[in-house]
Structure formats: structure tokens, C-alpha cells
């Protein structure tokens, strides 16, 4: 019999790939609004300036998702195609472990569970930026959800 955690992870493995069927325009609006709202303070403080005029590709192969991010005048901008200077890729569980701080970013990259390709200086700068973000930049409900989900994946 499956434990509650195993049942939830199996459900996530089946449901999350459906996100790729959501029209890109809807994904873009949701991601841009969510990221710009949640990361408003670090954006104001210049934390993401290293992306100004440059593109990062965020690839999640097990979900069939790929987004390109840059910093524009009005915040982070996402598109489905761009010439990326750096690509960060990994499966959804690795990104959840990173976001929930259940795994150290260096460990995930060292073990090649997350991979940086292209401009490694930019990639390392982005990794360090993500690592330096305080959990309080996220709404409390979101942080608690990430933490719980990350513990479920990490154990």
C-alpha cells in the first residue's frame, strides 16, 4: 500500500506534465505576474540586473517545459523562444528541492541533478542569486507549501 507521500508524488508525476498543454500565453502571464510579484523586492534592489539584456533558458525535461527569461524595464519577461546565454535544466523534483531549500544548490549542481550550460559565469551568478534570496520574499502560504512539498520529495 502506498504511503500518503508516495501517493502525492505519483499524482504530481502524472499531473505536472499536463502543464505543457496549457497555452504558452497563459503560462507566460502566470509566470511573469507571479515572479514579478514574489520577487518585487530583489528586483527593485537590482538583484536580477545580471539578466538585463541576456536570456536564461529554464528547462524542465521531465515535464516537457522550457521558458526563456530576461530582465526588461518592467520586470522579468518570459518567452518561448530566445537565444539563451545560459541554460539551467533539471527535473521538477530538483527544482522543488532547490526552491524549498531542502537541498543545497551546490550539491544539486555538483551531482549534475541540475545542469548549467552556456555562460557558466552568468549561470553561477544566477545560482548564487537564488541561493541568497530569503524565504520571506515569498508569501507565507507559498513558502510553507514549498517547504512541505520539498520535504516530501527529499525524504
ABEGO torsion letter per residue (X at the ends): XBBAAAAAAAAAAAAAAAAAABBAAAAAAAAAAAAAAAAAAAAAAGAAAAABGBBBBBBBAAAGBBBBBBBBAAEBBBBABBBBABBBBEBAAAAAAAAAGABBAAAAAAAGABBBBEBAAAAAAAAAAAAABBAAABBAAAAAAAAAAAAAAAX
